[in-house]
Every structure is written in structure tokens, then in C-alpha cells.
Amino acid sequence: MIGVHLEARTVTVRKMAKPRRPKGSALIRLICGGICNTDIELLRGYYGFKGTPGHEFVGEVVESDDARWVGRRVVGEINLPCGHCEWCARGLGRHCPTRTVLGIVRHAGAFREYLTLPEGNLRAVPAKVKTEHAVFTEPIAAACEILDQVRMPRGATVAVLGDGKLGLLVGQVLRCSGLEVHQYGRHRDKLQVAEAAGIDARLSNKLPAAAYDYVVEATGSSEGLMQAVRMTRPRGTIVMKSTVHGAVALDAAPVIVNEITLVGSRCGRFEPALKLLQSNKLQLDRMISDEFPLAESPRAFARAQERGVLKVLLRGS
């Protein structure tokens, strides 16, 4: 089989051995995968990564200990916890200190013809959800995680800073939950996706100061956090969503003086994401910029890094 390999800031497609299926795991044929900002940061050196990336995917189960999974379309939770430590016992396996993470930490990713995941990580894709939409399950879950972490009154106003792939999903998820969303970005064409979802979209060439009790920072840039701090009112809350390779500068003084709460936010539960996908309320077709066969992954990664591009898909065999 073939798969994607990242090393020394280079994308190659290599012949690989078909993975052996461990007991309790499923062998999955890749149908479709999505390149996200984390994959691009891995290419740039994040985590010192070397190997096969990919954690946004839809696949078909071809082998499993539980025969009920065979033939089904699935997505997969990306964290593989040990299941025995204190964090796992508390239901926080995504923070297990010995966990592996699909396509990121010590577990080969989904950008290959076949992959393996524990059966407990699998989630069935509802029949009426398009494969191209189901690829967004993991980032939608990450957006839904904000609602699990921060209690915002229904009808409250929240600023979403950033108009990239995750920022646009965050804005739509918060809008669907009954919040008034102001989406700030630099690209008129991307902000049109937010507008189509009923969001108040604004160019970020002049950001308001101390204007919001809640700000979600999803710019993907090292400057985004300080921008969010300036936008937040005293005793407000900033949810930090950007994954950036390298150090991020932060002047702590306004955070401390204004008693601003910073909330790190990463992965989320797949169940609310799949429920939201079934509602068909998200503007996902407009977020797909291009697609390539797996064999053309170098071109796909190059395309994903072009200015103004949103989601680029990789098609399996």
C-alpha cells in the first residue's frame, strides 16, 4: 500500500507495509481524509514529527474482532489512552500521560490506504451524513469542546478571532448553540462562509478594545493571543484554539491586571459533532477548496498552504 510521509519539511508518498491489526483494534480502509492546520504545523516541525500524519478521516472497517463494525463507515477519536491511569479513571483519557495520538504522537496517521484504531475509538457515521462532511467530525468536535469548557449564557455575544478552517467551524458551532457570534478575519471570501451561516462577519483590520466577555482565539498565528487579550473585557474569558509551532509571546500584565481567564482548548467529544452534522446546519461544502488522490499528497499539502485555501481533501483508493 502507499502512505504519506513527513520528514525534514518534505512531503513524500511511500510504499508501506499494510498494518497488522492488534487485538481489539479495527483495520480501516481510508475513504477520505482532510488536511488541517496541525498537519501543516507537523510538516514545519511541530513536535519534532516524522512519519505518517492525518487524524481527520472517514474510513470503512474491513477487519474487526467485533463483526458488527465490518463494512461500516467510521470516524475515529484520535487519542489512544492507556485505560489504567488516574486520568483515564477520571474519564480524561485525552490527557493520559502515556497516550498516543493518531497521526501526531507515536501512532501512524490516517493518510495511508489502511490504518488501525482501537474499536473503542470508532464512531459510526450516520447514513445521511455525506462522507465529505463527516471528514470534519474531529474539528467540529474541537469546536464543540468550547461549550463543554465555558458556560456562556444563551444569547451572549462571543468574538471568534480567525477565519481559517477551525475558526469558521467554531463560529458556526457557537451560532448553532444560540450565541451571537462576531467573526473577525482578514479574508472577505472566507468571511462569506460565516455570513452564509448567519454570523456577523467583520474584517479584522481594526479590532475593538475591551469589547467582549468571551473571545475565541483561532487565528493560527503567534500574534492572535495578544490580539484576543486586547479585545477582552476585565474578568472576561479567552478560549485558546491555535496550535502554533514555536514560542508565542504574551505580555502577562493586562491578563493579570484585568483578571482575564485563559482556557486552553483542544480535542472534543465526537457525539455532539455527529449530532450537529446530522442537522445539516453547517456550511461545509463551501469550506472544501480542493481534493486530490492520496498518491498526489505532495500537491495536496502544497495546495493546503496556499493563501486563502480552506479544507483540502485526500481520497483513498
C-alpha positions in Angstrom: 0.0 0.0 0.0 1.0 3.7 -0.2 1.0 6.4 2.5 2.2 9.9 3.2 5.5 10.5 5.0 6.6 13.8 6.5 10.2 14.4 7.3 12.6 17.4 7.1 9.8 19.7 5.9 9.1 17.5 2.9 6.0 15.5 1.9 6.6 12.2 0.1 4.4 9.2 -0.8 6.0 5.9 0.1 5.2 2.3 -0.3 4.4 0.9 3.1 3.6 -2.5 4.7 -0.1 -3.0 5.3 -0.5 -2.5 9.1 -1.1 -5.6 11.3 -4.3 -5.4 13.3 -3.8 -5.6 17.0 -6.3 -7.5 19.1 -9.2 -5.2 20.0 -8.5 -2.9 17.0 -10.1 -2.5 13.6 -8.4 -2.4 10.2 -9.8 0.6 8.3 -9.6 1.4 4.6 -9.2 5.1 4.1 -12.1 6.7 2.1 -11.3 10.3 2.6 -9.0 12.5 4.8 -8.7 16.2 5.5 -5.5 18.2 5.8 -5.7 20.5 8.8 -3.5 23.2 10.3 -2.0 20.7 12.7 -0.8 18.6 9.8 0.8 21.7 8.2 2.5 22.6 11.6 3.8 19.0 11.8 5.3 19.5 8.4 7.0 22.6 9.7 8.5 20.8 12.7 5.8 20.8 15.4 6.5 18.0 18.0 9.7 17.1 16.0 7.3 15.0 14.0 8.5 12.4 11.5 6.1 9.8 10.0 2.6 9.5 8.6 0.2 12.3 9.6 -3.6 12.5 9.4 -6.3 12.5 12.0 -9.3 13.8 10.2 -10.7 10.9 8.2 -13.6 8.7 7.1 -12.9 5.0 6.5 -14.5 1.7 6.0 -13.9 -1.1 8.5 -12.6 -4.2 6.7 -11.5 -6.3 9.7 -12.5 -6.2 13.4 -12.9 -8.5 16.4 -16.5 -7.2 16.6 -18.0 -8.2 13.3 -20.7 -5.6 13.7 -18.2 -2.9 12.6 -17.2 -4.6 9.4 -18.4 -2.7 6.3 -19.4 0.4 8.2 -18.3 4.0 7.6 -16.5 5.3 10.6 -14.6 8.2 12.0 -12.2 7.8 15.0 -11.4 9.5 18.2 -7.7 10.4 17.9 -6.4 9.9 21.4 -5.4 6.4 22.4 -5.1 6.4 26.2 -3.7 3.6 28.4 -7.1 3.0 30.1 -5.5 2.3 33.5 -4.0 5.6 34.9 -5.6 8.2 37.2 -6.6 10.4 34.2 -8.2 7.6 32.4 -10.1 6.6 35.5 -11.5 10.1 35.7 -12.7 9.9 32.0 -9.9 12.2 30.8 -8.1 9.8 28.6 -7.2 12.6 26.2 -4.8 13.8 28.9 -3.3 10.3 29.7 0.4 10.9 30.1 1.2 7.8 28.1 -1.4 8.2 25.4 -0.6 8.0 21.7 -2.4 10.3 19.2 -3.4 9.3 15.7 -1.1 11.0 13.2 0.6 13.2 15.8 2.2 11.2 18.7 3.6 7.7 18.3 0.7 6.3 16.2 0.9 6.4 12.4 -1.9 8.6 11.0 -4.7 8.2 8.6 -3.1 9.4 5.4 -2.4 5.9 4.1 -4.5 3.3 2.4 -5.1 1.3 5.6 -4.9 2.3 9.2 -5.7 0.8 12.6 -7.6 2.1 15.6 -9.0 0.5 18.8 -12.6 -0.4 18.3 -13.4 1.8 21.3 -12.3 4.8 19.4 -14.6 4.2 16.5 -17.8 6.2 15.9 -20.2 5.2 13.1 -21.1 7.8 10.5 -24.8 8.3 10.3 -26.2 7.1 6.9 -27.5 10.6 5.9 -24.2 12.4 6.5 -22.0 12.8 3.4 -18.5 11.4 3.6 -17.1 14.8 2.7 -18.9 16.3 5.6 -18.0 13.5 8.0 -14.3 14.3 7.4 -15.0 17.5 9.5 -16.1 15.5 12.6 -12.8 15.9 14.5 -12.5 19.7 14.1 -16.3 20.2 14.8 -15.8 18.2 18.0 -12.9 20.5 18.9 -15.3 23.4 18.3 -18.0 21.8 20.5 -15.4 21.3 23.3 -15.7 25.1 23.9 -19.3 24.6 25.1 -18.2 21.9 27.5 -15.4 24.1 28.9 -17.0 27.5 29.2 -20.6 28.3 30.2 -21.9 31.1 28.1 -25.5 32.3 28.6 -27.7 31.7 25.6 -27.8 34.9 23.5 -24.4 36.1 24.8 -22.1 37.8 22.4 -18.8 36.0 21.6 -16.0 37.1 19.3 -14.2 34.5 17.2 -10.8 35.7 16.1 -9.7 34.0 12.8 -11.4 33.0 9.6 -9.4 29.8 8.9 -10.8 26.3 8.8 -11.2 25.9 12.6 -12.2 29.5 13.2 -15.1 29.2 10.7 -16.3 25.9 12.3 -16.1 27.4 15.8 -18.2 30.4 14.7 -20.8 28.1 13.2 -21.0 25.8 16.2 -21.4 28.6 18.6 -24.0 30.2 16.4 -25.9 26.9 16.3 -25.8 26.8 20.1 -27.7 30.1 20.4 -24.9 32.6 20.8 -24.4 35.8 18.9 -21.2 35.5 17.1 -18.9 38.2 15.7 -16.3 36.6 13.4 -13.2 38.5 12.7 -10.9 37.7 9.8 -8.6 39.0 7.1 -10.2 37.4 4.0 -13.6 38.6 2.6 -14.1 35.4 0.7 -13.7 33.3 3.8 -15.9 35.5 5.9 -18.6 34.9 3.3 -18.8 31.3 4.7 -19.6 32.8 8.2 -22.1 35.2 6.7 -23.9 32.3 5.0 -24.3 30.8 8.4 -25.9 33.9 9.8 -22.8 35.2 11.6 -21.9 38.9 11.8 -18.6 38.8 9.9 -16.1 41.6 10.2 -12.7 42.4 8.8 -10.0 42.4 11.5 -8.0 45.4 10.2 -9.3 47.4 13.2 -10.1 45.2 16.2 -12.2 46.7 19.1 -10.6 47.0 22.5 -12.1 45.6 25.7 -15.4 44.8 23.8 -16.2 41.1 24.7 -16.7 38.9 27.7 -15.9 35.9 25.6 -13.3 35.6 22.9 -12.1 32.5 21.0 -8.7 32.8 19.5 -8.4 30.7 16.4 -6.1 32.7 14.2 -3.4 30.0 14.0 -0.8 32.8 14.4 1.6 33.8 17.2 0.0 37.3 17.3 -3.5 36.1 17.8 -3.4 35.6 21.6 -2.3 39.2 22.3 -5.0 40.4 19.9 -7.5 38.4 21.9 -6.3 39.9 25.2 -6.8 43.4 23.9 -10.3 42.6 22.8 -11.4 41.1 26.1 -13.1 42.9 29.0 -11.9 42.7 32.6 -12.8 39.3 34.0 -13.6 38.0 30.6 -12.6 34.6 29.2 -10.3 33.8 26.2 -10.5 30.3 24.7 -7.2 29.4 23.0 -7.6 27.2 20.0 -4.5 28.0 17.9 -1.8 25.3 17.5 1.4 27.2 16.6 4.9 25.8 16.2 7.3 27.7 18.3 7.0 30.1 21.3 4.1 32.6 21.5 4.8 36.0 23.0 2.4 37.1 25.8 2.5 40.3 27.8 1.1 38.9 31.1 0.4 42.3 32.6 -3.0 43.0 31.0 -4.1 39.4 31.6 -3.3 39.8 35.4 -4.5 43.3 35.9 -7.8 42.7 34.0 -8.1 39.2 35.7 -8.7 37.5 32.3 -9.2 33.8 32.3 -7.2 31.8 29.7 -8.7 28.5 28.7 -6.6 26.0 26.7 -8.9 24.0 24.4 -8.0 21.0 22.2 -10.0 17.9 21.3 -13.7 17.3 22.0 -16.2 14.5 22.1 -17.4 13.2 18.8 -21.1 12.6 19.8 -22.1 16.3 19.7 -20.3 16.8 16.5 -22.0 13.9 14.8 -25.4 15.1 16.0 -24.7 18.5 14.6 -23.6 17.0 11.3 -27.0 15.3 11.0 -28.7 18.6 11.4 -27.1 19.8 8.1 -26.9 23.3 9.6 -23.1 23.8 8.9 -21.7 25.4 5.7 -19.3 22.6 4.9 -19.4 22.4 1.1 -18.2 26.0 0.9 -15.3 25.1 3.1 -13.8 22.4 0.8 -11.3 24.1 -1.5 -9.9 21.1 -3.4 -9.3 17.4 -3.3 -6.5 15.1 -4.5 -5.9 11.3 -4.6 -3.6 10.0 -1.9 -0.9 9.5 -4.5 -0.8 13.2 -5.1 -0.3 14.2 -1.4 2.7 16.5 -2.1 0.5 18.6 -4.4 -2.3 18.5 -1.8 -0.1 19.7 1.0 1.2 22.5 -1.2 -2.3 23.5 -2.1 -3.4 23.5 1.5 -0.6 26.0 2.3 -1.7 28.5 -0.3 -3.2 31.8 0.8 -7.0 31.7 1.1 -7.4 27.9 0.8 -9.6 26.2 3.3 -10.0 22.4 3.5 -8.1 20.1 1.1 -9.3 16.5 1.0 -7.3 13.4 0.2 -9.1 10.5 -1.4 -8.2 6.9 -0.6 -8.3 4.1 -3.1 
